[in-house]
Amino acid sequence: MANSAQARKRARQAVKQRLHNMSQRSAYRTAVKKVRKAIEAGDKAAAQALLNENMGVIDGLARKNIVHKNKAARHKSRLSAAIKAMA
């Protein structure tokens, strides 16, 4: 347990920041799932629209280091490739 006032404050801040990051990561996962669901449904136009809409969410979290930039790039690449592969 933190002993100094500074360490106690940092511990409080860390908890608050962790909760914020968790909710942001959850929004990221939901955004990816929405696009995947549209791809599985076979609706290319809706999938493309959802990807364009959620591209900012993915990029923003990578910019803030909540998810690694390569992970964000991988998801964007694989989702766009899946959309392009739709007949």
KARA-V271040 format. One record per residue. N is the residue number from 1. PHI is phi as a letter, one per 30 degrees, with the letter a starting at -180 (* if undefined). Layout:
N PHI
N PHI
//
This chain:
1 *
2 d
3 c
4 d
5 d
6 d
7 d
8 d
9 d
10 d
11 d
12 d
13 d
14 d
15 d
16 d
17 d
18 d
19 d
20 d
21 d
22 d
23 d
24 d
25 d
26 d
27 d
28 d
29 d
30 d
31 d
32 d
33 d
34 d
35 d
36 e
37 d
38 d
39 d
40 d
41 d
42 i
43 c
44 d
45 d
46 d
47 d
48 d
49 d
50 d
51 d
52 d
53 d
54 c
55 d
56 d
57 d
58 d
59 d
60 d
61 d
62 d
63 d
64 d
65 i
66 d
67 b
68 d
69 d
70 d
71 d
72 d
73 d
74 d
75 d
76 d
77 d
78 d
79 d
80 d
81 d
82 d
83 d
84 d
85 d
86 d
87 d
//
